[in-house]
Amino acid sequence: MLLAVNINNTHVTFGVYDAERSLGTWRVRTNPVRTADEYAVLLREFCAVGDVAFDDLTDAVVGSVVPTHTSQFVELAERYLSTRPVVVGPGIKTGIRLQVENPREVGADRIANTVAAHRLHGGPAIVVDMGTATTFDVVSSEGDFLGGAIAPGLEISLLALAERAALLHRVDLVRPRSAIGKNTITNIQSGTVFGYVGLVEGVVARVRAELGPCKVIGTGGLIGVVAPETSAIDVIDRQLTLQGLRLLWELNR
């Protein structure tokens, strides 16, 4: 069985696959001081809860946008799974072309999203990935990464607002009853939730004007906040990045 690990600035997401079948996915907060041993303990506990045999994990693939945190998962794979993981980065086979000015700047998650979007949903496509950042990954009909857009994520925006505005504070990221807020909390919720709906719709419209008709795929931990409020997103695929890592492992095993 395959362990796929997606490391971003806020969360580490684990996925276990038996061929194409997903056996379970789990998410923990990214902690740069947590050791490989500690992550292994967490993973073993997740597997036990999900009725997955930890000892049957034989292969691993790692995608990371936190370079200082990658080594923990390489060590985890080598020590506990007795395998050298495929680490997404320069030199691996991807099956796609990165049609941007500096391909080395493209994050592992965006490469995985591109591969999975084209293989599983077809192209052309736009992947809206709402996590630490809100990214728009543009995929050609041939499956190439054409570039895209990056905006601050929902949680980062809320945190910045609370830190920089003395009379404002953090609120729960839920839909307010109306766009016209009646108190500070609902004002912030309206501006954040509906503001990001407008962001997604606006960027998607501009990309479509340049790219032409295309499918829009939503993913990421915060996609559930925005997707119910807009018709701009055609498909929600919460495992898109992990599936992309699985496909990249298949190309490089």
N, C-alpha and C positions, 0 to 999 in steps of 0.2 A: 504494500500500500504506500501511497505517496503523501508526504506532508508538504503542504504549501504554506509559506509564511510571507505575509505582506506587512512590512514595517513602515509606518509613517510617523509623523511627528507627534500625533496624539494617541494612536492605538497600534497595537500589534494584533493582526488577525491570523488565526490558524485555520487551515482547511485540510481535511483528510479525504483522499479519493482512492477508490478502488476502480481502476481504469477510468471511465468517464463518470462514474457514480459518486456523488458526494455523500460521505458518511457522517459529516458533521462540520460545523464551523463555530469558532469561539473567538472572542475579542477581549483583550486586556489593555489597560493603559500602558503606554510606552514609558518605561522607567530606565533611564540610562545607567543607573547603578545596579540594576538587577543582573545577576550572573546567569550564565548558561545553565547551571545546576538549578537555580530557582525557576527559570522558565521551563525546564524539563519537568520539575515537580508540578507546576501548574498544568502543563500539557498532559501529563499522566492523569491528573485529577479530572481534566476535561474529558479525556478519552473514557475514563471509568464511568462518568455520568452519562456520556453518550453511547455507552455500550460498544465502544471501539477498542480493539485489542492493541494497546500501545506497543507491545512487543512485535506486532505484525508490521509496524512501520519500517520500511526498508529503503526508501528513497526520499529525497527532499529537494525542494526548490525554494530559493529565497529571493524576494524582491524588496529592495530597501531604498528609501529616500533619506535615511539617517545613517550616513556612512560610519559614524563612530559606534553605531549599535549593531552593525552587521556581524561582527566577529563572534558575538555571543551565540548567534544562531548557527553559524558555521561550526562552532565548537559543540553546540548541542547535537547537531546532526552527526558529527564525527564520533562523539563520545557515547551517545545514547542510541543512535540508529546504525552506527558503524558504516556510515556512508559519507562520501564527499558530496555536498549539495551542489546543485547548479545555482550559481549566483548571477542574477540578471545584470548584465553590464557589457562593456566593450568586449568584443571578441566572441560572444555567443551567437548562435544562429537564431534569428528571429522570423525569417520568412517575409519580412516587410522592409521597405525602404523608409528612412527617416528624412523626409524632404524639407529640412530646415537648415538654417545657416550653420549651426553647431550641433551635430547629432549627439555629442557627448553630454550636452546639457539636458537631454530628454530623460525624465525620471523613469525608473523601472516600472512604476505603476501605470504610467501613460503608455509605455510600450506594451505591457500586459493588456491594458484596456483596448488598445488598437487591435492586437492579435485576436482577442476574444470577440470583440465587436464584429469584426469581419468574418471570422470563422463561424460564429454562432448566430449572428443576426444579419449578416450581409452588409454591403456597402453601396453607395456612400452613406456615412453615418456621422453623427455627433454624439460623443459620450460626455454626459454631464455628470461629473464625479464630485459629490459634495462631502468633503471631509474637512481636514485642517484648512485646506484651501478649496475653493470652488474652481474646478478646472473644466475646460471644454476641449476635448480631444477630437480633432477632425480627421476622419478616415476616408480615403478615396474609394472608388468603386473597385480598385485593384487591391485594396487592403493596405495602402501606404499611409503613414502618418504625415499629414500635411501641415501640422502646427495647431494653433488654437488660441486659447485665452486662459488667463489665470486671474482670479479675484480672491480677496480675503474670504475665509470661510465664515459661516454663520457664528460659530462659537467665538472665533477670534474677534469678530466685529463687536459682539456683545461684551466680551472681556475688555476690549479697548475703550468702549463707551463707559463702562463702569469705572475703569481706572482713571480716565481723563476728565470725567464730568463729576464734580463734587456732589451734586444732588441726585445723581442717578445711580442705580445699582443693578446687579445682575438679576435677571428674571428667568422663569421657566420658558423654554422654547416651544410654546404651544400657540395654536391659532386663536386670535381674539375673536369675539363674536361679531365685531364690525370693524371696518377700516378706521372709523372715528373713535379713537380711544377716549375713555372717560376718566382715566386716572393715569398716573405715571407708568404703572405696569402695563396696562393695555396699550398705552401710547408706544412704548418700546416694542411690545409684541407686534403691533401693527406695522411699525416702521421696519422691523427686522423681517418678519415672515412675508408680508406683502411686498416689501422692498426687494427681497431676494427672488420672489416670483417675477417681479418686473425685470430684475437683472437677468434671470434665465431666459425669459421670453425675449428680451431685447437682444441679447447676444446671439441666441439661436436664430432670430429673424435676420440679423445682419450676416451671420455665417451662411444661412440658406440663400440669401441674396447673392452671395459670391459663389457658393458651391452648387446651388441648384437643389431640387427636391432630394431629401435624404431622411433616413430614420434617426430619431433621437432616442438615445438609451440613457436612462438614469441609473446611477449607482452611488455607493458611498453611504456612510453611516447616517448622514443627515438628509438623504434624498426624501425620506418619508415626511419631512416637514413641508417641503415645497411641492412635490409631485401631485398631491391631492388638489392643489389650488390652480393647476394649469393644464391646458390641453397641449402644451408644447412638447411634452415628453410622451413618446409613443409606447415605450417599453421600460419596465423597471427590472433590472437584473442585479440583485444585491451581491451575487457572487462573481460578478464580471471580472474583477481584478484577479481573484483566486483562480478562476477558470483560465484566465490568460496565462497565469504562472504555470498551471498544469499543462497547457498547450506548449509553452516554451520548454518545459522539462521534456516533453515528448520529442521535441525537435533536437534536443541536446543530450539525450541519454546514451 
